[in-house]
């Protein structure tokens, strides 16, 4: 059972289209940061419900986390699929807390 503040995580290429449409966080992997930035831009247009996109480098050297108005670059770790999803969950919860404190 999902709590109202739990992030729904989707992974492009493995999650169903319906799941991606309802996802709060969508994760994808890319070779270059340029490809990742284009993908992030397309995610926010294709899936308006998505709060943030997490693009990780295929070899795991970096991870881009993007809200519609801001992109954060993370380096210095090993960003596999599970780590990228966890990064997305943490940042989603921080976004949610800030959003509720602004109300």
Buried (B, 14 or more C-beta within 10 A) or exposed (E): EEEEEEBBBBBBEEBEEEBBBEBBBBBBBBEEBEBBBEBBBEBBEEBEEBBBBBBBBEEBEBBBBBBBEEBEEBEEEEBBBEBBBBBBBEBBEEBBEEEEEEE
